[in-house]
Amino acid sequence: VEKLSSVMASIAAVAASDSWSDAYSMYSAKLAERGTSGSEAFRRALKTFMGKVFFPMFFMLVLWLADLSCGNLQTAVCAVLVLGVMILAAMSVERPLVLGEGTWGITKEVGKNIMLACIVLLCSGAAGYVVNLLFQDSGTP
């Protein structure tokens, strides 16, 4: 339970900060556009925030349910990663499908996006490993 709460808190912190920063960027960009009202800029920022915060919260729910059902945090994380890859693959199909690029275009787009996601995950894991090494408790008071 302690590890799960740490993972959930980390996901929530990253989701909140990422969502807020993107929403603020959207607000600033829309406000700078000629002819865009402040209320329109705010609506765009709110939509950006809601869209960006939905997926992490959805994954937190799935992680919590998977951990409850199997009792193993590593298995639950693997289940969430598989779900993420499936959602990413499904969302990657739209652009080549609309452009009529055929099966090879769809395969390339899905492969490219999944490869990029794997690189991000590997970099995040490496950063987490380095942080763990730097701030590891040495056992001295």
Buried (B, 14 or more C-beta within 10 A) or exposed (E): EEEBEEBBEEBBEEBBEBBBEBBEEBBEEBBEEEEEEEEEBBEBBEEBBEEBBEEBBBBBEBBBEBBEEEEEBEEBBEBBBEBBBEEBBEEBBEEBEEEEBEEEBBBEBBEEBBEEBEEEEEEEEEEEEEEEEEEEEEEEE
